Amino acid sequence: MIIVNLHARPELVGAAIHQGFDPTRTFFHGLSILSVAASHGIPILEAVVRGVGDVDLRDDDGTTGLMNAIVARDASLVRYYLSKGASVECQDDCGQTALHYAADVNVPSEVVRDVCEHATAVALGSTAYKLYTPLVTSIRLGAGGAFEELLRAHVGLGVSVSHPPQPGIPTPLQVAVRHREKAFATALIRAGADASEAGEGGVSALDDVAWLLPEEQTVWKRIITGKNA
């Protein structure tokens, strides 16, 4: 049996991996060596990554080191993984990418910014739970900072903020209407979102507005027709 001590020298950790130790093996209260190595310093983490030879190696639940670093809200670790070429397109077992993990109100702005600067069209169009893109996720969670960075990435890469990546999933504008997020909706309209674009259930944001209370409809119609933009 190979025993790995994360308090050991990096070269010993690397040697253990070369001898056959699986760094993705789950223990440590459900975590793996890959998951917890970062808390023991970047030299140990580098030994694990170098020994594995894959910066995007996944744990049992499909999470990558970059995803774990985002969850840990550790900007230095996020930058380390990105500097080593970690992909923002990898998906965990629920279909979430690093962009989905960054689309959370609790993630520091510098982490969100660093991750979104590496966004790709593929990652922006990926859907968690077969429904939610990273941009939609940021709206659902009320993550204003992430929303702004993701919207900027959409515009910069020429990725539609209106047309869903696949039929039948909610458009960002639909979700903004359903969650009564006026500021998000206004920003989406300014970025070119089409209120008549069909999304979840084959209906559009315009259709969703029709289901609001009468006193809300007037305000929302102004917003999604661009009269407040």
Stockholm file with secondary structure:
# STOCKHOLM 1.0

chainA/1-229         MIIVNLHARPELVGAAIHQGFDPTRTFFHGLSILSVAASHGIPILEAVVRGVGDVDLRDDDGTTGLMNAIVARDASLVRYYLSKGASVECQDDCGQTALHYAADVNVPSEVVRDVCEHATAVALGSTAYKLYTPLVTSIRLGAGGAFEELLRAHVGLGVSVSHPPQPGIPTPLQVAVRHREKAFATALIRAGADASEAGEGGVSALDDVAWLLPEEQTVWKRIITGKNA
#=GR chainA/1-229 SS CCCCCTTSCHHHHHHHHHTTCCTTCEETTTEEHHHHGGGGCHHHHHHHHHHHTCTTCCCTTSCCHHHHHHHTTCHHHHHHHHHTTCCSCCCCTTSCCHHHHHSSTTSCHHHHHHHHTTCCHHHHTCCBTTTBCHHHHHHHTTCHHHHHHHHHHHHHHTCCSSSCSSTTSCCHHHHHHHTTCHHHHHHHHHTTCCTTCCCGGGCCHHHHHTTSCHHHHHHHHHHHTTTTC
#=GC SS_cons         CCCCCTTSCHHHHHHHHHTTCCTTCEETTTEEHHHHGGGGCHHHHHHHHHHHTCTTCCCTTSCCHHHHHHHTTCHHHHHHHHHTTCCSCCCCTTSCCHHHHHSSTTSCHHHHHHHHTTCCHHHHTCCBTTTBCHHHHHHHTTCHHHHHHHHHHHHHHTCCSSSCSSTTSCCHHHHHHHTTCHHHHHHHHHTTCCTTCCCGGGCCHHHHHTTSCHHHHHHHHHHHTTTTC
//
